[in-house]
């Protein structure tokens, strides 16, 4: 089943920018673009090293029940400029109807310029399974046991 994501543009959004889209036939993520408010479009935004900022997309979405939208970094921006998401992946729940913003962080050592219309992140739509949590007296044994961070190999 291919879920349909309903998209509404904010009143101020630039309607000339494309909706999220998959750049190749095999792409898992649809590119999200910076849709800056009118006063910021000409100059864009600059993200200083170690600065975090929510970048607007100008979108609101309705995700079908049983799905989520994960917001993930673009690998090229991460490699070339150190641009990432501090909460990666970000999750947009099916019952959220507010503005879709992308929380970016500049982990690089140089300021990073974001122009109006730049591809800034990718959105992955995935099924969600809600578990039932139950209190137990004990847990079953496994070969790994209580081994935590780095316990399954070299760090």
Buried (B, 14 or more C-beta within 10 A) or exposed (E): EEBEBEBEBBEEBBEEBEBBEEEEEEEEBBBBBBBBEEEEBEEBBEBEEEEEBEBBBBBBBBBBEEBBBBBBBBEEBBEEBBBBBEEBBBEBEBEBEEBBBBBBBBBBEEEBEBBBBBBBBBBBBEEEEEEEEEEEEEEEEEEEEEEEEEEEEEE
